[in-house]
Amino acid sequence: MENDRAFIGDMIERYVYQASRHMPRAGREDAVKELRALIADMLSERANGLPPTKKQLEAVFVELGA
């Protein structure tokens, strides 16, 4: 369970990093915060109060796109 939580956190950070690389410097910090919050909200919605799964995270990433 703890390994899944660490994996999910790592994958979120990787996704955010990749997305932020293509953002202009101005406003990047705010956009990154919003993206993290959006991912957290989407995962929370899918998990229904339980810890999110890798499969749910994959679904969020697919919905958000590359």
All heavy atoms as TSV, in Angstrom:
chain	resi	resn	atom	element	x	y	z
A	1	MET	N	N	0.825	-1.185	0.000
A	1	MET	CA	C	0.000	0.000	0.000
A	1	MET	C	C	0.874	1.256	0.000
A	1	MET	O	O	0.650	2.158	-0.763
A	1	MET	CB	C	-0.927	-0.028	1.216
A	1	MET	CG	C	-1.840	1.160	1.292
A	1	MET	SD	S	-3.281	0.989	0.297
A	1	MET	CE	C	-4.497	0.866	1.568
A	2	GLU	N	N	1.865	1.290	0.891
A	2	GLU	CA	C	2.758	2.440	0.955
A	2	GLU	C	C	3.560	2.570	-0.338
A	2	GLU	O	O	3.824	3.676	-0.799
A	2	GLU	CB	C	3.696	2.323	2.161
A	2	GLU	CG	C	4.516	3.560	2.420
A	2	GLU	CD	C	3.679	4.778	2.780
A	2	GLU	OE1	O	2.653	4.631	3.457
A	2	GLU	OE2	O	4.058	5.888	2.356
A	3	ASN	N	N	3.941	1.426	-0.927
A	3	ASN	CA	C	4.671	1.463	-2.191
A	3	ASN	C	C	3.806	2.054	-3.298
A	3	ASN	O	O	4.304	2.786	-4.142
A	3	ASN	CB	C	5.144	0.067	-2.587
A	3	ASN	CG	C	6.327	-0.384	-1.758
A	3	ASN	OD1	O	7.014	0.415	-1.157
A	3	ASN	ND2	N	6.548	-1.682	-1.721
A	4	ASP	N	N	2.509	1.721	-3.300
A	4	ASP	CA	C	1.604	2.286	-4.299
A	4	ASP	C	C	1.507	3.799	-4.124
A	4	ASP	O	O	1.525	4.540	-5.100
A	4	ASP	CB	C	0.207	1.674	-4.186
A	4	ASP	CG	C	0.130	0.278	-4.767
A	4	ASP	OD1	O	1.099	-0.156	-5.425
A	4	ASP	OD2	O	-0.900	-0.383	-4.562
A	5	ARG	N	N	1.411	4.249	-2.886
A	5	ARG	CA	C	1.295	5.680	-2.614
A	5	ARG	C	C	2.550	6.415	-3.093
A	5	ARG	O	O	2.460	7.470	-3.716
A	5	ARG	CB	C	1.077	5.902	-1.123
A	5	ARG	CG	C	0.762	7.336	-0.775
A	5	ARG	CD	C	0.377	7.483	0.667
A	5	ARG	NE	N	-0.941	6.883	0.854
A	5	ARG	CZ	C	-1.357	6.376	1.998
A	5	ARG	NH1	N	-0.591	6.387	3.053
A	5	ARG	NH2	N	-2.564	5.852	2.101
A	6	ALA	N	N	3.718	5.836	-2.833
A	6	ALA	CA	C	4.976	6.449	-3.274
A	6	ALA	C	C	5.061	6.442	-4.803
A	6	ALA	O	O	5.481	7.430	-5.411
A	6	ALA	CB	C	6.163	5.709	-2.671
A	7	PHE	N	N	4.658	5.338	-5.416
A	7	PHE	CA	C	4.672	5.233	-6.877
A	7	PHE	C	C	3.755	6.283	-7.498
A	7	PHE	O	O	4.145	6.977	-8.442
A	7	PHE	CB	C	4.229	3.826	-7.312
A	7	PHE	CG	C	4.097	3.680	-8.791
A	7	PHE	CD1	C	5.206	3.443	-9.584
A	7	PHE	CD2	C	2.853	3.781	-9.405
A	7	PHE	CE1	C	5.086	3.311	-10.956
A	7	PHE	CE2	C	2.726	3.655	-10.778
A	7	PHE	CZ	C	3.845	3.417	-11.554
A	8	ILE	N	N	2.562	6.412	-6.959
A	8	ILE	CA	C	1.596	7.376	-7.489
A	8	ILE	C	C	2.134	8.795	-7.338
A	8	ILE	O	O	2.063	9.593	-8.275
A	8	ILE	CB	C	0.224	7.185	-6.815
A	8	ILE	CG1	C	-0.413	5.886	-7.340
A	8	ILE	CG2	C	-0.688	8.391	-7.056
A	8	ILE	CD1	C	-1.665	5.457	-6.625
A	9	GLY	N	N	2.683	9.109	-6.184
A	9	GLY	CA	C	3.269	10.435	-5.980
A	9	GLY	C	C	4.388	10.720	-6.957
A	9	GLY	O	O	4.478	11.814	-7.521
A	10	ASP	N	N	5.234	9.720	-7.183
A	10	ASP	CA	C	6.343	9.873	-8.124
A	10	ASP	C	C	5.834	10.084	-9.543
A	10	ASP	O	O	6.330	10.940	-10.268
A	10	ASP	CB	C	7.257	8.649	-8.048
A	10	ASP	CG	C	8.486	8.791	-8.924
A	10	ASP	OD1	O	9.189	9.820	-8.804
A	10	ASP	OD2	O	8.733	7.888	-9.749
A	11	MET	N	N	4.836	9.325	-9.935
A	11	MET	CA	C	4.299	9.442	-11.293
A	11	MET	C	C	3.622	10.797	-11.506
A	11	MET	O	O	3.738	11.387	-12.579
A	11	MET	CB	C	3.323	8.297	-11.593
A	11	MET	CG	C	4.001	6.940	-11.655
A	11	MET	SD	S	5.430	6.868	-12.775
A	11	MET	CE	C	4.649	7.142	-14.338
A	12	ILE	N	N	2.953	11.295	-10.482
A	12	ILE	CA	C	2.345	12.624	-10.587
A	12	ILE	C	C	3.428	13.675	-10.786
A	12	ILE	O	O	3.309	14.544	-11.655
A	12	ILE	CB	C	1.480	12.937	-9.354
A	12	ILE	CG1	C	0.227	12.053	-9.351
A	12	ILE	CG2	C	1.099	14.424	-9.321
A	12	ILE	CD1	C	-0.565	12.106	-8.067
A	13	GLU	N	N	4.490	13.594	-10.012
A	13	GLU	CA	C	5.582	14.565	-10.147
A	13	GLU	C	C	6.236	14.484	-11.521
A	13	GLU	O	O	6.582	15.510	-12.106
A	13	GLU	CB	C	6.609	14.381	-9.034
A	13	GLU	CG	C	6.109	14.841	-7.695
A	13	GLU	CD	C	5.540	16.251	-7.705
A	13	GLU	OE1	O	6.230	17.186	-8.183
A	13	GLU	OE2	O	4.395	16.426	-7.259
A	14	ARG	N	N	6.387	13.286	-12.046
A	14	ARG	CA	C	6.964	13.132	-13.391
A	14	ARG	C	C	6.062	13.761	-14.445
A	14	ARG	O	O	6.526	14.423	-15.370
A	14	ARG	CB	C	7.195	11.655	-13.710
A	14	ARG	CG	C	8.330	11.049	-12.945
A	14	ARG	CD	C	8.391	9.544	-13.203
A	14	ARG	NE	N	9.400	8.920	-12.408
A	14	ARG	CZ	C	10.404	8.207	-12.910
A	14	ARG	NH1	N	10.510	8.020	-14.196
A	14	ARG	NH2	N	11.288	7.676	-12.105
A	15	TYR	N	N	4.760	13.512	-14.310
A	15	TYR	CA	C	3.797	14.071	-15.261
A	15	TYR	C	C	3.833	15.599	-15.206
A	15	TYR	O	O	3.905	16.265	-16.240
A	15	TYR	CB	C	2.387	13.555	-14.939
A	15	TYR	CG	C	1.348	13.981	-15.944
A	15	TYR	CD1	C	1.058	13.184	-17.042
A	15	TYR	CD2	C	0.647	15.169	-15.789
A	15	TYR	CE1	C	0.104	13.575	-17.974
A	15	TYR	CE2	C	-0.302	15.570	-16.711
A	15	TYR	CZ	C	-0.567	14.767	-17.801
A	15	TYR	OH	O	-1.505	15.156	-18.720
A	16	VAL	N	N	3.793	16.145	-14.002
A	16	VAL	CA	C	3.801	17.597	-13.826
A	16	VAL	C	C	5.100	18.187	-14.380
A	16	VAL	O	O	5.078	19.221	-15.058
A	16	VAL	CB	C	3.587	17.964	-12.342
A	16	VAL	CG1	C	3.857	19.438	-12.091
A	16	VAL	CG2	C	2.180	17.584	-11.895
A	17	TYR	N	N	6.214	17.527	-14.117
A	17	TYR	CA	C	7.499	18.010	-14.634
A	17	TYR	C	C	7.484	18.059	-16.159
A	17	TYR	O	O	7.881	19.063	-16.761
A	17	TYR	CB	C	8.647	17.129	-14.145
A	17	TYR	CG	C	9.957	17.452	-14.818
A	17	TYR	CD1	C	10.680	18.585	-14.452
A	17	TYR	CD2	C	10.458	16.647	-15.835
A	17	TYR	CE1	C	11.878	18.904	-15.084
A	17	TYR	CE2	C	11.644	16.955	-16.477
A	17	TYR	CZ	C	12.350	18.081	-16.104
A	17	TYR	OH	O	13.524	18.393	-16.742
A	18	GLN	N	N	7.029	16.980	-16.777
A	18	GLN	CA	C	7.001	16.935	-18.242
A	18	GLN	C	C	6.082	18.010	-18.810
A	18	GLN	O	O	6.408	18.655	-19.808
A	18	GLN	CB	C	6.567	15.547	-18.737
A	18	GLN	CG	C	7.611	14.485	-18.551
A	18	GLN	CD	C	8.883	14.769	-19.320
A	18	GLN	OE1	O	8.869	15.259	-20.441
A	18	GLN	NE2	N	10.007	14.471	-18.697
A	19	ALA	N	N	4.932	18.200	-18.177
A	19	ALA	CA	C	3.997	19.219	-18.653
A	19	ALA	C	C	4.581	20.623	-18.458
A	19	ALA	O	O	4.446	21.479	-19.336
A	19	ALA	CB	C	2.664	19.095	-17.916
A	20	SER	N	N	5.241	20.850	-17.338
A	20	SER	CA	C	5.741	22.190	-17.038
A	20	SER	C	C	6.923	22.585	-17.909
A	20	SER	O	O	7.175	23.778	-18.088
A	20	SER	CB	C	6.107	22.311	-15.559
A	20	SER	OG	O	7.244	21.533	-15.249
A	21	ARG	N	N	7.610	21.634	-18.452
A	21	ARG	CA	C	8.742	21.935	-19.330
A	21	ARG	C	C	8.306	22.743	-20.547
A	21	ARG	O	O	9.090	23.473	-21.133
A	21	ARG	CB	C	9.411	20.650	-19.806
A	21	ARG	CG	C	10.173	19.941	-18.738
A	21	ARG	CD	C	10.824	18.674	-19.231
A	21	ARG	NE	N	11.425	18.848	-20.543
A	21	ARG	CZ	C	11.546	17.883	-21.450
A	21	ARG	NH1	N	11.121	16.676	-21.183
A	21	ARG	NH2	N	12.114	18.115	-22.604
A	22	HIS	N	N	7.053	22.585	-20.942
A	22	HIS	CA	C	6.550	23.231	-22.152
A	22	HIS	C	C	5.767	24.508	-21.848
A	22	HIS	O	O	5.200	25.100	-22.755
A	22	HIS	CB	C	5.681	22.248	-22.933
A	22	HIS	CG	C	6.407	20.978	-23.253
A	22	HIS	ND1	N	7.420	20.909	-24.178
A	22	HIS	CD2	C	6.300	19.740	-22.739
A	22	HIS	CE1	C	7.891	19.678	-24.232
A	22	HIS	NE2	N	7.232	18.945	-23.364
A	23	MET	N	N	5.744	24.896	-20.593
A	23	MET	CA	C	5.016	26.102	-20.197
A	23	MET	C	C	5.971	27.290	-20.172
A	23	MET	O	O	7.148	27.136	-19.841
A	23	MET	CB	C	4.435	25.935	-18.786
A	23	MET	CG	C	3.395	24.883	-18.658
A	23	MET	SD	S	2.895	24.752	-16.913
A	23	MET	CE	C	1.859	23.310	-16.987
A	24	PRO	N	N	5.449	28.476	-20.486
A	24	PRO	CA	C	6.298	29.661	-20.343
A	24	PRO	C	C	6.640	29.882	-18.876
A	24	PRO	O	O	5.859	29.544	-17.987
A	24	PRO	CB	C	5.426	30.800	-20.878
A	24	PRO	CG	C	4.079	30.246	-21.089
A	24	PRO	CD	C	4.127	28.770	-20.974
A	25	ARG	N	N	7.809	30.431	-18.634
A	25	ARG	CA	C	8.257	30.647	-17.241
A	25	ARG	C	C	7.278	31.513	-16.459
A	25	ARG	O	O	7.016	31.251	-15.298
A	25	ARG	CB	C	9.636	31.281	-17.219
A	25	ARG	CG	C	10.725	30.331	-17.594
A	25	ARG	CD	C	12.092	30.991	-17.365
A	25	ARG	NE	N	13.136	30.201	-17.953
A	25	ARG	CZ	C	13.861	29.317	-17.273
A	25	ARG	NH1	N	13.644	29.130	-16.009
A	25	ARG	NH2	N	14.811	28.635	-17.877
A	26	ALA	N	N	6.764	32.532	-17.122
A	26	ALA	CA	C	5.801	33.407	-16.460
A	26	ALA	C	C	4.512	32.616	-16.216
A	26	ALA	O	O	3.909	32.089	-17.144
A	26	ALA	CB	C	5.506	34.622	-17.322
A	27	GLY	N	N	4.141	32.476	-14.979
A	27	GLY	CA	C	2.924	31.758	-14.647
A	27	GLY	C	C	3.093	30.266	-14.468
A	27	GLY	O	O	2.130	29.573	-14.142
A	28	ARG	N	N	4.297	29.752	-14.681
A	28	ARG	CA	C	4.523	28.311	-14.584
A	28	ARG	C	C	4.212	27.786	-13.188
A	28	ARG	O	O	3.563	26.747	-13.046
A	28	ARG	CB	C	5.954	27.971	-14.965
A	28	ARG	CG	C	6.236	26.472	-14.947
A	28	ARG	CD	C	7.678	26.156	-15.238
A	28	ARG	NE	N	8.027	26.609	-16.585
A	28	ARG	CZ	C	9.257	26.556	-17.075
A	28	ARG	NH1	N	10.261	26.107	-16.342
A	28	ARG	NH2	N	9.507	26.980	-18.286
A	29	GLU	N	N	4.664	28.504	-12.177
A	29	GLU	CA	C	4.472	28.040	-10.806
A	29	GLU	C	C	2.987	27.887	-10.471
A	29	GLU	O	O	2.566	26.879	-9.898
A	29	GLU	CB	C	5.131	29.012	-9.836
A	29	GLU	CG	C	5.153	28.519	-8.406
A	29	GLU	CD	C	5.918	29.452	-7.490
A	29	GLU	OE1	O	6.963	29.981	-7.899
A	29	GLU	OE2	O	5.443	29.642	-6.364
A	30	ASP	N	N	2.183	28.864	-10.867
A	30	ASP	CA	C	0.740	28.782	-10.620
A	30	ASP	C	C	0.104	27.650	-11.421
A	30	ASP	O	O	-0.757	26.928	-10.920
A	30	ASP	CB	C	0.052	30.103	-10.970
A	30	ASP	CG	C	0.370	31.201	-9.971
A	30	ASP	OD1	O	0.726	30.881	-8.820
A	30	ASP	OD2	O	0.259	32.381	-10.347
A	31	ALA	N	N	0.529	27.498	-12.665
A	31	ALA	CA	C	-0.022	26.434	-13.510
A	31	ALA	C	C	0.303	25.057	-12.943
A	31	ALA	O	O	-0.536	24.152	-12.960
A	31	ALA	CB	C	0.502	26.567	-14.937
A	32	VAL	N	N	1.505	24.901	-12.412
A	32	VAL	CA	C	1.916	23.627	-11.815
A	32	VAL	C	C	1.054	23.322	-10.583
A	32	VAL	O	O	0.594	22.196	-10.403
A	32	VAL	CB	C	3.423	23.637	-11.477
A	32	VAL	CG1	C	3.798	22.523	-10.524
A	32	VAL	CG2	C	4.241	23.540	-12.755
A	33	LYS	N	N	0.815	24.335	-9.764
A	33	LYS	CA	C	-0.041	24.143	-8.586
A	33	LYS	C	C	-1.446	23.733	-9.004
A	33	LYS	O	O	-2.052	22.836	-8.404
A	33	LYS	CB	C	-0.105	25.422	-7.753
A	33	LYS	CG	C	1.153	25.722	-6.988
A	33	LYS	CD	C	1.021	27.028	-6.225
A	33	LYS	CE	C	2.330	27.423	-5.581
A	33	LYS	NZ	N	2.238	28.740	-4.917
A	34	GLU	N	N	-1.966	24.392	-10.021
A	34	GLU	CA	C	-3.306	24.061	-10.510
A	34	GLU	C	C	-3.355	22.654	-11.092
A	34	GLU	O	O	-4.338	21.926	-10.885
A	34	GLU	CB	C	-3.750	25.078	-11.553
A	34	GLU	CG	C	-4.077	26.428	-10.959
A	34	GLU	CD	C	-4.570	27.412	-11.995
A	34	GLU	OE1	O	-5.239	26.997	-12.955
A	34	GLU	OE2	O	-4.293	28.607	-11.831
A	35	LEU	N	N	-2.319	22.260	-11.822
A	35	LEU	CA	C	-2.283	20.922	-12.400
A	35	LEU	C	C	-2.242	19.859	-11.307
A	35	LEU	O	O	-2.966	18.861	-11.377
A	35	LEU	CB	C	-1.084	20.775	-13.345
A	35	LEU	CG	C	-0.918	19.427	-14.035
A	35	LEU	CD1	C	-2.171	19.042	-14.823
A	35	LEU	CD2	C	0.308	19.451	-14.943
A	36	ARG	N	N	-1.417	20.062	-10.290
A	36	ARG	CA	C	-1.365	19.109	-9.167
A	36	ARG	C	C	-2.731	19.011	-8.487
A	36	ARG	O	O	-3.182	17.914	-8.155
A	36	ARG	CB	C	-0.324	19.538	-8.150
A	36	ARG	CG	C	1.077	19.186	-8.526
A	36	ARG	CD	C	2.030	19.384	-7.354
A	36	ARG	NE	N	3.391	19.177	-7.785
A	36	ARG	CZ	C	4.293	20.143	-7.912
A	36	ARG	NH1	N	3.994	21.388	-7.598
A	36	ARG	NH2	N	5.506	19.866	-8.329
A	37	ALA	N	N	-3.382	20.154	-8.275
A	37	ALA	CA	C	-4.697	20.162	-7.634
A	37	ALA	C	C	-5.730	19.454	-8.509
A	37	ALA	O	O	-6.573	18.693	-7.995
A	37	ALA	CB	C	-5.139	21.591	-7.348
A	38	LEU	N	N	-5.669	19.671	-9.806
A	38	LEU	CA	C	-6.594	19.010	-10.725
A	38	LEU	C	C	-6.410	17.504	-10.686
A	38	LEU	O	O	-7.389	16.742	-10.599
A	38	LEU	CB	C	-6.382	19.533	-12.149
A	38	LEU	CG	C	-7.216	18.869	-13.242
A	38	LEU	CD1	C	-8.701	19.092	-13.000
A	38	LEU	CD2	C	-6.804	19.405	-14.607
A	39	ILE	N	N	-5.170	17.047	-10.728
A	39	ILE	CA	C	-4.894	15.607	-10.667
A	39	ILE	C	C	-5.405	15.038	-9.345
A	39	ILE	O	O	-6.054	13.983	-9.323
A	39	ILE	CB	C	-3.388	15.328	-10.857
A	39	ILE	CG1	C	-2.966	15.674	-12.284
A	39	ILE	CG2	C	-3.060	13.872	-10.539
A	39	ILE	CD1	C	-1.463	15.682	-12.514
A	40	ALA	N	N	-5.141	15.720	-8.245
A	40	ALA	CA	C	-5.601	15.259	-6.934
A	40	ALA	C	C	-7.118	15.167	-6.887
A	40	ALA	O	O	-7.678	14.180	-6.379
A	40	ALA	CB	C	-5.083	16.181	-5.831
A	41	ASP	N	N	-7.805	16.165	-7.424
A	41	ASP	CA	C	-9.270	16.152	-7.441
A	41	ASP	C	C	-9.804	15.005	-8.293
A	41	ASP	O	O	-10.755	14.321	-7.904
A	41	ASP	CB	C	-9.820	17.476	-7.969
A	41	ASP	CG	C	-9.632	18.627	-7.006
A	41	ASP	OD1	O	-9.316	18.385	-5.815
A	41	ASP	OD2	O	-9.794	19.788	-7.448
A	42	MET	N	N	-9.201	14.808	-9.454
A	42	MET	CA	C	-9.652	13.737	-10.346
A	42	MET	C	C	-9.427	12.369	-9.711
A	42	MET	O	O	-10.283	11.484	-9.809
A	42	MET	CB	C	-8.938	13.840	-11.700
A	42	MET	CG	C	-9.338	15.064	-12.495
A	42	MET	SD	S	-8.335	15.310	-13.979
A	42	MET	CE	C	-9.059	14.079	-15.080
A	43	LEU	N	N	-8.285	12.195	-9.044
A	43	LEU	CA	C	-8.008	10.921	-8.365
A	43	LEU	C	C	-8.965	10.701	-7.208
A	43	LEU	O	O	-9.489	9.596	-7.024
A	43	LEU	CB	C	-6.574	10.896	-7.845
A	43	LEU	CG	C	-5.507	10.428	-8.796
A	43	LEU	CD1	C	-4.145	10.537	-8.138
A	43	LEU	CD2	C	-5.755	9.017	-9.264
A	44	SER	N	N	-9.210	11.739	-6.454
A	44	SER	CA	C	-10.112	11.647	-5.312
A	44	SER	C	C	-11.505	11.244	-5.765
A	44	SER	O	O	-12.165	10.411	-5.135
A	44	SER	CB	C	-10.151	12.980	-4.583
A	44	SER	OG	O	-11.050	12.943	-3.519
A	45	GLU	N	N	-11.952	11.835	-6.850
A	45	GLU	CA	C	-13.273	11.516	-7.395
A	45	GLU	C	C	-13.367	10.047	-7.798
A	45	GLU	O	O	-14.363	9.384	-7.536
A	45	GLU	CB	C	-13.553	12.412	-8.596
A	45	GLU	CG	C	-14.930	12.263	-9.180
A	45	GLU	CD	C	-15.142	13.219	-10.330
A	45	GLU	OE1	O	-14.993	14.443	-10.115
A	45	GLU	OE2	O	-15.443	12.735	-11.439
A	46	ARG	N	N	-12.330	9.539	-8.421
A	46	ARG	CA	C	-12.327	8.140	-8.863
A	46	ARG	C	C	-12.183	7.163	-7.696
A	46	ARG	O	O	-12.706	6.066	-7.738
A	46	ARG	CB	C	-11.201	7.906	-9.853
A	46	ARG	CG	C	-11.493	8.429	-11.225
A	46	ARG	CD	C	-10.267	8.342	-12.133
A	46	ARG	NE	N	-10.583	8.664	-13.498
A	46	ARG	CZ	C	-10.866	9.873	-13.949
A	46	ARG	NH1	N	-10.876	10.893	-13.132
A	46	ARG	NH2	N	-11.128	10.071	-15.228
A	47	ALA	N	N	-11.454	7.558	-6.653
A	47	ALA	CA	C	-11.142	6.647	-5.552
A	47	ALA	C	C	-12.258	6.564	-4.512
A	47	ALA	O	O	-12.244	5.660	-3.673
A	47	ALA	CB	C	-9.845	7.081	-4.884
A	48	ASN	N	N	-13.196	7.497	-4.535
A	48	ASN	CA	C	-14.328	7.473	-3.593
A	48	ASN	C	C	-13.891	7.321	-2.143
A	48	ASN	O	O	-14.400	6.482	-1.411
A	48	ASN	CB	C	-15.307	6.361	-3.964
A	48	ASN	CG	C	-16.006	6.621	-5.273
A	48	ASN	OD1	O	-16.381	7.747	-5.565
A	48	ASN	ND2	N	-16.155	5.584	-6.083
A	49	GLY	N	N	-12.914	8.111	-1.717
A	49	GLY	CA	C	-12.481	8.092	-0.327
A	49	GLY	C	C	-11.443	7.041	0.024
A	49	GLY	O	O	-10.944	7.020	1.137
A	50	LEU	N	N	-11.132	6.166	-0.903
A	50	LEU	CA	C	-10.096	5.152	-0.690
A	50	LEU	C	C	-8.783	5.653	-1.297
A	50	LEU	O	O	-8.783	6.585	-2.095
A	50	LEU	CB	C	-10.501	3.838	-1.354
A	50	LEU	CG	C	-11.780	3.193	-0.827
A	50	LEU	CD1	C	-12.160	2.001	-1.698
A	50	LEU	CD2	C	-11.618	2.786	0.616
A	51	PRO	N	N	-7.669	5.040	-0.928
A	51	PRO	CA	C	-6.408	5.428	-1.579
A	51	PRO	C	C	-6.489	5.146	-3.083
A	51	PRO	O	O	-7.026	4.113	-3.493
A	51	PRO	CB	C	-5.369	4.524	-0.918
A	51	PRO	CG	C	-5.973	4.115	0.379
A	51	PRO	CD	C	-7.454	4.060	0.133
A	52	PRO	N	N	-5.999	6.055	-3.902
A	52	PRO	CA	C	-6.070	5.833	-5.351
A	52	PRO	C	C	-5.187	4.671	-5.784
A	52	PRO	O	O	-4.195	4.349	-5.142
A	52	PRO	CB	C	-5.574	7.154	-5.937
A	52	PRO	CG	C	-4.799	7.801	-4.859
A	52	PRO	CD	C	-5.354	7.316	-3.562
A	53	THR	N	N	-5.566	4.070	-6.896
A	53	THR	CA	C	-4.808	2.954	-7.461
A	53	THR	C	C	-4.023	3.421	-8.680
A	53	THR	O	O	-4.286	4.495	-9.235
A	53	THR	CB	C	-5.743	1.811	-7.891
A	53	THR	OG1	O	-6.563	2.291	-8.976
A	53	THR	CG2	C	-6.620	1.333	-6.739
A	54	LYS	N	N	-3.088	2.595	-9.091
A	54	LYS	CA	C	-2.305	2.893	-10.284
A	54	LYS	C	C	-3.218	2.989	-11.506
A	54	LYS	O	O	-3.034	3.847	-12.368
A	54	LYS	CB	C	-1.252	1.816	-10.510
A	54	LYS	CG	C	-0.185	1.788	-9.445
A	54	LYS	CD	C	0.768	0.626	-9.658
A	54	LYS	CE	C	1.749	0.502	-8.510
A	54	LYS	NZ	N	2.619	-0.663	-8.672
A	55	LYS	N	N	-4.207	2.125	-11.561
A	55	LYS	CA	C	-5.135	2.106	-12.695
A	55	LYS	C	C	-5.942	3.419	-12.759
A	55	LYS	O	O	-6.175	3.962	-13.835
A	55	LYS	CB	C	-6.068	0.908	-12.585
A	55	LYS	CG	C	-6.858	0.629	-13.816
A	55	LYS	CD	C	-7.526	-0.731	-13.715
A	55	LYS	CE	C	-7.927	-1.172	-15.088
A	55	LYS	NZ	N	-7.302	-2.376	-15.532
A	56	GLN	N	N	-6.349	3.919	-11.605
A	56	GLN	CA	C	-7.071	5.189	-11.564
A	56	GLN	C	C	-6.168	6.336	-12.001
A	56	GLN	O	O	-6.610	7.246	-12.711
A	56	GLN	CB	C	-7.631	5.439	-10.163
A	56	GLN	CG	C	-8.744	4.483	-9.795
A	56	GLN	CD	C	-9.065	4.482	-8.322
A	56	GLN	OE1	O	-8.223	4.808	-7.488
A	56	GLN	NE2	N	-10.294	4.080	-7.992
A	57	LEU	N	N	-4.912	6.298	-11.596
A	57	LEU	CA	C	-3.962	7.315	-12.011
A	57	LEU	C	C	-3.762	7.284	-13.516
A	57	LEU	O	O	-3.742	8.330	-14.184
A	57	LEU	CB	C	-2.617	7.135	-11.290
A	57	LEU	CG	C	-1.545	8.147	-11.655
A	57	LEU	CD1	C	-1.971	9.569	-11.259
A	57	LEU	CD2	C	-0.231	7.779	-10.998
A	58	GLU	N	N	-3.652	6.101	-14.090
A	58	GLU	CA	C	-3.515	5.967	-15.537
A	58	GLU	C	C	-4.710	6.587	-16.242
A	58	GLU	O	O	-4.554	7.260	-17.253
A	58	GLU	CB	C	-3.377	4.499	-15.924
A	58	GLU	CG	C	-2.056	3.888	-15.557
A	58	GLU	CD	C	-1.997	2.394	-15.869
A	58	GLU	OE1	O	-2.837	1.891	-16.626
A	58	GLU	OE2	O	-1.096	1.729	-15.315
A	59	ALA	N	N	-5.913	6.357	-15.703
A	59	ALA	CA	C	-7.127	6.921	-16.312
A	59	ALA	C	C	-7.095	8.447	-16.268
A	59	ALA	O	O	-7.504	9.104	-17.236
A	59	ALA	CB	C	-8.363	6.390	-15.589
A	60	VAL	N	N	-6.607	9.011	-15.181
A	60	VAL	CA	C	-6.487	10.460	-15.071
A	60	VAL	C	C	-5.511	10.985	-16.120
A	60	VAL	O	O	-5.795	11.963	-16.821
A	60	VAL	CB	C	-6.039	10.876	-13.646
A	60	VAL	CG1	C	-5.612	12.334	-13.606
A	60	VAL	CG2	C	-7.148	10.621	-12.634
A	61	PHE	N	N	-4.373	10.350	-16.250
A	61	PHE	CA	C	-3.369	10.786	-17.219
A	61	PHE	C	C	-3.905	10.680	-18.661
A	61	PHE	O	O	-3.661	11.558	-19.470
A	61	PHE	CB	C	-2.079	9.992	-17.086
A	61	PHE	CG	C	-1.280	10.324	-15.857
A	61	PHE	CD1	C	-0.312	9.448	-15.395
A	61	PHE	CD2	C	-1.462	11.494	-15.148
A	61	PHE	CE1	C	0.442	9.741	-14.278
A	61	PHE	CE2	C	-0.716	11.810	-14.026
A	61	PHE	CZ	C	0.241	10.920	-13.591
A	62	VAL	N	N	-4.654	9.629	-18.935
A	62	VAL	CA	C	-5.239	9.481	-20.273
A	62	VAL	C	C	-6.222	10.612	-20.530
A	62	VAL	O	O	-6.231	11.207	-21.606
A	62	VAL	CB	C	-5.920	8.098	-20.422
A	62	VAL	CG1	C	-6.796	8.052	-21.653
A	62	VAL	CG2	C	-4.867	7.000	-20.477
A	63	GLU	N	N	-7.027	10.909	-19.523
A	63	GLU	CA	C	-8.019	11.990	-19.685
A	63	GLU	C	C	-7.342	13.343	-19.877
A	63	GLU	O	O	-7.785	14.154	-20.683
A	63	GLU	CB	C	-8.923	12.038	-18.462
A	63	GLU	CG	C	-10.108	12.953	-18.643
A	63	GLU	CD	C	-11.104	12.868	-17.520
A	63	GLU	OE1	O	-11.221	11.806	-16.880
A	63	GLU	OE2	O	-11.775	13.881	-17.271
A	64	LEU	N	N	-6.255	13.593	-19.153
A	64	LEU	CA	C	-5.550	14.866	-19.281
A	64	LEU	C	C	-4.755	14.959	-20.572
A	64	LEU	O	O	-4.558	16.042	-21.098
A	64	LEU	CB	C	-4.610	15.067	-18.075
A	64	LEU	CG	C	-5.275	15.325	-16.741
A	64	LEU	CD1	C	-4.242	15.344	-15.633
A	64	LEU	CD2	C	-6.066	16.629	-16.770
A	65	GLY	N	N	-4.270	13.843	-21.053
A	65	GLY	CA	C	-3.513	13.837	-22.295
A	65	GLY	C	C	-2.028	14.110	-22.087
A	65	GLY	O	O	-1.576	14.331	-20.970
A	66	ALA	N	N	-1.329	14.093	-23.187
A	66	ALA	CA	C	0.134	14.264	-23.150
A	66	ALA	C	C	0.518	15.706	-22.888
A	66	ALA	O	O	-0.147	16.628	-23.243
A	66	ALA	CB	C	0.740	13.803	-24.459
